[in-house]
Amino acid sequence: MQANVIAAVILVFVLLSAVKVVKEYERAVIFRFGRILPAK
């Protein structure tokens, strides 16, 4: 039972950090393409 709780907590932390990384990456990509492509 204890192991399941620990695994769940770790999984939540991994998912949260993954979401944060994806948002940062998305912002960087949009910033890059905004520079390359003409602004709408």
PETAMO-V407588 format. One record per residue. N is the residue number from 0. PSI is psi as a letter, one per 40 degrees, with the letter a starting at -180 (none if undefined). Layout:
N,PSI
N,PSI
This chain:
0,d
1,d
2,d
3,d
4,d
5,d
6,d
7,d
8,d
9,d
10,d
11,d
12,d
13,d
14,d
15,d
16,d
17,d
18,d
19,d
20,d
21,d
22,d
23,d
24,d
25,d
26,d
27,d
28,d
29,d
30,d
31,d
32,d
33,d
34,d
35,d
36,i
37,i
38,i
39,none
